[in-house]
């Protein structure tokens, strides 16, 4: 206990000499600035989390639209087959509705692509393939009642030649790109958040340390001043 008291006395004697006695208030000011900086960094971290969430939501939306495009092109084919077999005109309204839905999905994908050249190129190519797909099956629907055998033959031939394959390959590539992009976004967001949190924590600890030192120096300086008077 005596040794500890002597060391503490030596410390205060050292602090009372030189510039250390004058550093109490500046240390408190620096501590306050650091604390505000840490809070600002945490605020930016929250903003980054929101931006990252928005980017992931955008990618998830693109993945959903890609999946629905794949489902819709199959629905177009099944609708035309149904019309060919039954002659029920309600199939034509379903065909139009599905094709209109495909066009809306293309618009959404084009908007989601933004300024990304690869995504925009994929969206342009997809539109071209879907237009050709729609034209082919609209022609099949027009011939369904007048030349049923030819329609059946051509649609079977269409399936055997797998003319749908370019669309499916493109959709697979787009889905893989979006999945990879989502994984990269999640990793980058997590990395930025962890780094920002660590930096904010380090700055906060430094601010607390400087604040404690500055407060102790100010209190000690006032105490010495009172003793002298």
Secondary structure, DSSP 8 states (H G I E B T S, - for coil): -HHHHHHHHHHHHHHHSTTGGGHHHHHHHHHHHHHHHHHHHHHHHHHHHHHHHHHHHHHHHHHHHHHHHHHHHHHHHHHHHHHHHH--THHHHHHHHHHHHHHHHHHHHHHHHTT-HHHHHHHHHHHHHHHHHHHHHHHHHHHTTT-HHHHHHHHHHHHHTTTTHHHHHHHHHHHHHHHHHHHHHHHHHHHHHHHHHHHHHHHHHHHHHHHHHHHHHHHHHHHHHHHH-
